[in-house]
Amino acid sequence: MEARVSELAQEIAESMGMEIVLVEIKGDGNHSVVRTFIDQPAGISLDDCERFSKRFSVSLDVEDCIPFSYVLEVSSPGVNRPLVREADYERFCGKNAKVRTRSPIEGQKNFKGKIVGVTEGRLKLEVAPGKQIEIALGDVEKANLMADLSMRP
């Protein structure tokens, strides 16, 4: 079900010049939430979320791929954007990220550092000056950009 919902979201986003960052279905039965994060190079506005939400809602109703009541949430990924695909790591190379792995690397599962690059399914993260680690993307449980609060208007 989640795969079909993600596929529908992707089709709509592409037709609107957007990308799907992440689609989650949380909760169970009538207390479920379909949470969808959208993005585009120029950023996402409230109007973008509303336009996408209307089209996505209609498609979900027509396809009837969710067999229970749910609340649809559509938003931008925000400053702590989730990193899901290899292309996300490539796009945000040079930015700081928090990464949690499924299994320990050098005795730990949580890392913070600068994304140095990604090659052949392996993320390179600079965790200290001059110290890099490599993480297989398949071993990443969760990854997010870290907000850069030093930039001020």
Order of alpha helices (4+ residues) and beta strands (2+ residues): alpha-beta-beta-alpha-beta-alpha-beta-beta-beta-beta-beta
